[in-house]
Amino acid sequence: MDSQTLTSITTGDGVRIAYRFDGQQDKPVLLLSNSIGTDLHMWDGEVPALTEHFRLLRYDARGHGASDVPSGPYSLDRLGRDVVELLDALDLQRVHVLGLSLGGIVAQWLGIHVPERVDRLVLSNTAAYLGPPQQWDRPIAGLLAAPDMEATADMFLHNWFPERMLQDGNGVVEGFRRTLLATQREGVAGSWAAVRDYDLRRTASLIRTPTLVIAGEHDTVTSAVHGEELAATIPGAQYTVLPTVHMANVERPAEFLDAVVTFLDERP
């Protein structure tokens, strides 16, 4: 399969999950898992550098991009099993995993529940818990009642990027805006429900996979404190803080890539 191919699998509950490969087949596979409100293109800027080291497997989580958008709340268990079914369908027994935000929550789930499938784990701008749960009910209801994604897109962008990147004409930010506006509300609301209902504060301690936790110094979604607590919970985890808001891979790509590649290329 070449780097331009986008195809899909169908999960056990009948949901189509879109994915693509980039890079040479003889390199170790690195699975990339995305934030809410984005698709696999959130990693476009990092693909050239990462494919020097890895064969990338990117996918659109259910509710996003070219994947199906089932209605109703999603669960972290279902989002995690989507990844397991993707790996099974592709006959990939063991991969590196890099997840950011919700993708980092899914990556934690993989490290807890299917550690035999994960070689090394990078958890970026994420947390073991984002409670209390009731704080998510109003945003979910408001989004489903809204006429469109405009207000939600604006909120996400201000949570993800520093003010200097939100000025008119920033092509990268505008790309994220277009993706948000094209995302169906049911996908975001369903994913918010998964965030509302999850709590890995105790079970994250079961992760034995070599792990790097990356936090953003100025992140208001998953704070540096969240990252520090997560790294302290996972035995032996490494921890680094970048001078970013939430989308560390976009805001500081060079520093982000250096941290990720250095860690993933480490030898025991």
C-alpha positions as CSV (number, residue, x, y, z in Angstrom):
1,M,0.0,0.0,0.0
2,D,1.5,3.4,-0.9
3,S,1.4,6.5,1.2
4,Q,-1.6,8.0,-0.7
5,T,-3.9,5.1,0.0
6,L,-6.8,5.6,2.5
7,T,-8.8,2.5,3.1
8,S,-10.9,1.0,6.0
9,I,-11.8,-1.9,8.2
10,T,-15.2,-2.7,9.7
11,T,-15.3,-3.3,13.4
12,G,-17.3,-6.0,15.1
13,D,-20.1,-3.5,15.8
14,G,-20.3,-2.5,12.2
15,V,-18.4,0.8,12.2
16,R,-16.1,1.6,9.4
17,I,-12.6,2.9,10.6
18,A,-10.5,4.6,7.9
19,Y,-6.7,4.4,8.0
20,R,-3.6,4.9,6.0
21,F,0.1,3.9,6.0
22,D,3.0,6.2,5.3
23,G,6.6,5.1,5.0
24,Q,8.6,2.1,4.1
25,Q,7.4,-1.4,5.0
26,D,10.7,-2.5,6.5
27,K,10.6,0.1,9.3
28,P,9.0,-0.4,12.8
29,V,5.3,0.6,12.8
30,L,4.2,3.7,14.8
31,L,0.5,4.0,15.4
32,L,-0.7,7.6,15.7
33,S,-3.9,8.4,17.6
34,N,-5.7,11.7,17.4
35,S,-7.4,14.4,19.5
36,I,-11.1,14.9,19.5
37,G,-12.3,17.1,16.6
38,T,-9.4,16.2,14.3
39,D,-8.6,13.5,11.8
40,L,-5.4,11.7,10.8
41,H,-4.2,14.8,9.0
42,M,-3.4,16.4,12.4
43,W,0.0,14.7,12.0
44,D,0.7,15.8,8.4
45,G,3.4,18.2,9.5
46,E,5.3,15.4,11.3
47,V,5.0,12.7,8.7
48,P,8.2,13.5,6.7
49,A,10.4,13.4,9.8
50,L,8.7,10.4,11.4
51,T,8.8,8.3,8.2
52,E,12.6,8.5,8.3
53,H,12.4,6.2,11.3
54,F,9.0,4.5,11.2
55,R,6.2,3.2,9.1
56,L,3.3,5.3,10.2
57,L,-0.2,3.9,10.7
58,R,-2.7,6.7,11.0
59,Y,-6.5,6.3,11.5
60,D,-9.6,8.3,11.9
61,A,-11.3,7.5,15.2
62,R,-15.0,6.6,15.0
63,G,-17.0,9.8,14.7
64,H,-14.3,11.6,12.8
65,G,-12.8,12.1,9.3
66,A,-13.6,9.4,6.9
67,S,-14.7,6.9,9.5
68,D,-18.3,6.2,10.3
69,V,-20.2,8.4,12.9
70,P,-22.5,6.2,15.0
71,S,-24.9,8.1,17.2
72,G,-25.0,7.9,21.0
73,P,-22.2,8.0,23.5
74,Y,-18.9,6.2,22.9
75,S,-16.9,4.5,25.6
76,L,-13.1,4.4,26.0
77,D,-13.3,0.6,25.9
78,R,-14.9,0.8,22.5
79,L,-12.4,3.3,21.2
80,G,-9.6,1.1,22.4
81,R,-11.0,-2.0,20.9
82,D,-11.4,-0.2,17.5
83,V,-7.6,0.1,17.6
84,V,-7.1,-3.6,18.5
85,E,-9.4,-4.7,15.7
86,L,-7.5,-2.4,13.3
87,L,-4.2,-4.1,14.3
88,D,-5.7,-7.5,14.0
89,A,-7.1,-6.8,10.6
90,L,-3.6,-5.6,9.5
91,D,-1.9,-8.5,11.1
92,L,0.2,-6.2,13.3
93,Q,1.1,-8.0,16.5
94,R,3.2,-5.2,18.2
95,V,3.6,-1.5,17.4
96,H,4.8,1.7,19.0
97,V,1.9,4.0,20.0
98,L,1.8,7.8,20.1
99,G,-1.4,9.4,21.2
100,L,-2.3,13.0,21.9
101,S,-5.2,14.2,24.0
102,L,-8.0,11.7,23.5
103,G,-5.5,9.7,21.5
104,G,-3.3,9.6,24.6
105,I,-6.3,8.3,26.6
106,V,-6.8,5.6,24.1
107,A,-3.1,4.9,24.2
108,Q,-3.2,4.5,28.0
109,W,-6.1,2.0,27.5
110,L,-3.9,0.0,25.1
111,G,-1.0,0.0,27.6
112,I,-3.3,-1.3,30.3
113,H,-5.5,-3.8,28.5
114,V,-3.3,-5.1,25.6
115,P,0.3,-4.5,26.7
116,E,1.5,-7.4,24.5
117,R,0.5,-5.2,21.4
118,V,2.5,-2.2,22.5
119,D,6.3,-1.8,22.2
120,R,6.8,1.7,23.4
121,L,4.2,4.3,24.4
122,V,4.2,8.1,24.0
123,L,1.4,9.9,25.9
124,S,1.2,13.6,24.8
125,N,-1.0,16.3,26.3
126,T,-3.3,13.9,28.0
127,A,-4.4,12.8,31.5
128,A,-5.6,9.8,33.4
129,Y,-8.8,11.6,34.5
130,L,-10.6,14.7,33.4
131,G,-13.5,14.9,35.9
132,P,-15.7,15.5,37.5
133,P,-18.0,13.6,35.0
134,Q,-21.0,16.0,35.4
135,Q,-18.9,18.9,33.9
136,W,-19.3,17.3,30.5
137,D,-23.0,17.0,30.4
138,R,-23.8,20.6,29.6
139,P,-21.2,20.8,26.7
140,I,-22.5,17.6,25.2
141,A,-26.1,18.7,25.4
142,G,-25.2,22.2,24.1
143,L,-23.3,20.8,21.1
144,L,-26.1,18.5,20.1
145,A,-28.6,21.3,20.3
146,A,-26.4,23.8,18.4
147,P,-27.2,24.7,14.7
148,D,-23.6,23.9,13.6
149,M,-20.0,23.4,14.8
150,E,-19.0,27.1,14.6
151,A,-18.9,27.9,18.3
152,T,-17.4,24.5,19.2
153,A,-14.7,25.0,16.5
154,D,-13.8,28.4,17.9
155,M,-13.6,27.0,21.5
156,F,-11.3,24.1,20.4
157,L,-9.0,26.3,18.5
158,H,-8.6,28.7,21.4
159,N,-7.9,25.7,23.7
160,W,-5.4,24.2,21.3
161,F,-3.2,27.0,20.1
162,P,-1.5,30.2,21.5
163,E,-2.9,33.5,20.6
164,R,-0.1,34.2,18.1
165,M,-1.2,31.3,16.0
166,L,-4.8,32.4,16.0
167,Q,-4.2,35.5,13.9
168,D,-5.9,35.6,10.5
169,G,-4.1,33.8,7.8
170,N,-2.4,31.0,9.7
171,G,-2.8,28.2,7.2
172,V,-2.2,25.4,9.8
173,V,-4.8,26.7,12.2
174,E,-7.3,27.2,9.3
175,G,-6.8,23.6,8.3
176,F,-7.8,22.5,11.8
177,R,-10.8,24.9,11.6
178,R,-11.9,23.3,8.3
179,T,-11.7,19.9,9.8
180,L,-13.7,20.9,12.9
181,L,-16.4,22.5,10.8
182,A,-16.6,19.3,8.7
183,T,-16.8,17.0,11.7
184,Q,-20.3,15.8,12.6
185,R,-21.5,16.9,16.0
186,E,-22.5,13.4,17.0
187,G,-18.8,12.3,16.7
188,V,-17.5,15.0,19.0
189,A,-20.4,14.5,21.5
190,G,-19.9,10.8,21.5
191,S,-16.2,11.2,22.2
192,W,-16.8,13.7,24.9
193,A,-19.0,11.1,26.6
194,A,-16.0,8.7,26.5
195,V,-13.9,11.4,28.3
196,R,-16.7,12.0,30.7
197,D,-17.0,8.4,31.8
198,Y,-13.3,7.3,31.9
199,D,-11.0,7.2,35.0
200,L,-7.6,5.6,34.7
201,R,-6.0,7.2,37.8
202,R,-5.6,3.8,39.4
203,T,-5.3,1.5,36.4
204,A,-2.6,3.5,34.7
205,S,-0.2,2.1,37.3
206,L,-0.6,-1.3,35.5
207,I,1.2,0.1,32.4
208,R,4.6,-1.7,32.2
209,T,5.4,-0.6,28.7
210,P,8.3,1.9,28.4
211,T,6.5,5.2,28.4
212,L,7.2,8.9,27.7
213,V,4.7,11.5,28.9
214,I,4.8,14.9,27.1
215,A,3.0,17.9,28.7
216,G,2.4,21.4,27.5
217,E,3.6,24.1,29.9
218,H,0.7,26.4,28.9
219,D,-1.9,23.6,28.2
220,T,-5.3,24.5,29.7
221,V,-7.0,21.3,28.5
222,T,-4.7,18.7,30.0
223,S,-2.3,20.6,32.1
224,A,1.3,20.0,33.0
225,V,0.1,18.9,36.4
226,H,-2.0,16.2,34.6
227,G,1.0,15.1,32.8
228,E,3.2,15.0,35.9
229,E,0.6,13.0,37.8
230,L,0.3,10.5,34.9
231,A,4.1,10.1,34.7
232,A,4.3,9.5,38.4
233,T,1.6,6.8,38.2
234,I,3.2,4.8,35.4
235,P,6.2,2.9,36.7
236,G,9.4,4.1,35.2
237,A,7.8,6.6,32.9
238,Q,9.9,9.5,31.5
239,Y,8.4,13.0,31.6
240,T,9.1,16.1,29.6
241,V,7.4,19.5,29.4
242,L,7.4,21.6,26.2
243,P,6.6,25.4,26.1
244,T,3.3,24.8,24.3
245,V,-0.5,24.9,24.7
246,H,-2.4,21.7,23.7
247,M,-1.2,20.8,20.2
248,A,2.4,20.3,21.1
249,N,3.1,18.5,17.8
250,V,1.9,21.5,15.8
251,E,3.1,24.4,17.9
252,R,6.7,23.1,18.5
253,P,7.2,20.3,16.0
254,A,11.0,20.2,16.2
255,E,11.1,19.8,20.0
256,F,8.2,17.4,19.9
257,L,9.8,15.2,17.2
258,D,13.1,15.2,19.0
259,A,11.5,14.0,22.2
260,V,9.5,11.3,20.5
261,V,12.2,9.9,18.1
262,T,14.8,9.9,20.8
263,F,12.6,8.0,23.1
264,L,11.3,5.5,20.5
265,D,14.8,4.8,19.2
266,E,16.1,4.0,22.7
267,R,17.4,0.5,23.1
268,P,16.9,-1.4,26.4
